[in-house]
Amino acid sequence: MTEVLLPTTVVGSYPQPDWLVDRERLVHLPPVRVRARELWRIPEPWLEQAQDDATRLAIRDMEIAGIDIITDGEIRRESYSNRFATALSGLDPDHPATVRGRSSGTVVVPRIVGPIRRLHPVEKRDVEFLRRHTDHKIKITLPGPFTMSRQAQNDYYRDEEELVMDYAAAVNAELRDLKAAGVDVIQLDEPWLQARPAEARRLALPAIDRALDGIPGPTALHLCFGYAYVSRDKPNRYAFLSELTATRINQISIEAAQPNLDLSDLDALDGKTVIFGVINMGDPQPETPQIVADRIRAALAHLPPERLVPAPDCGMKYLPREVAFAKLKALAEGAAIVRRQLTGN
């Protein structure tokens, strides 16, 4: 596969079709931590086949839009994290608890009632399916160990460090199978690093490195301020970011468009590639390619082009599909504008 300058990617999710999920219900729920089978319109005997068909559509949309590094759109997931998290042993999702939410309010979560262990591969088939259906570079996402530990109520572990490290071991076992299945880029989703920076400094960094132990790159980590449909007034600085330079992570994925990020934050990421948000998930109007190009140029004042990967701010799950596709097309065309200026081609 030919390496390109300023390769474009998605953060993870792409809109699921209306015939697959009840989008009205989806957008009126917070991202779920337990299972939410009521979101699916297709009965269980035919659900996997329907998810496969919808995944093909997501892959093709990304290819047509011109995206360089694509995912499966997380089409089979009820949320970015619960597909993997609820497949682990040691959890009781059927008798959930209610805990404080990431930014406000409360959220229903599974209870931890035993040791956290991965019993079997969870997303291996997802990678194999994606690899069979595209010749592009591919990326798969997994919830990170610190975030999963915040999305459950601990009724078992006396040592919180042991809890987070057990999650990390489960993630590491999964990542080994996903790399063997042919994925190019591994991404951990760790939005709770930003939401709980003091806890993250104490617990998250060793767990991230444990999760990535023995995993060849590229590896990425995404952290954000929350989905735009539930989080609108976002700070323009990250509370937890520079700490990641000490980890094994190769790429750090951040949102910048919606929060109008103070780009001096990029100066603290020496040596890391940045997956840089140039598509605003909170704006229902698609960007123009020129707006995207301007946002990329602003980042290039702080990073060399070899360390910049333009992307949406966050997952696109909650956007109308036609809006998401238009935004991806603008992303690809805006990156192409800057690429031509840099290379003369």
Order of alpha helices (4+ residues) and beta strands (2+ residues): alpha-alpha-beta-alpha-beta-beta-alpha-beta-alpha-beta-alpha-beta-alpha-alpha-beta-beta-beta-alpha-beta-alpha
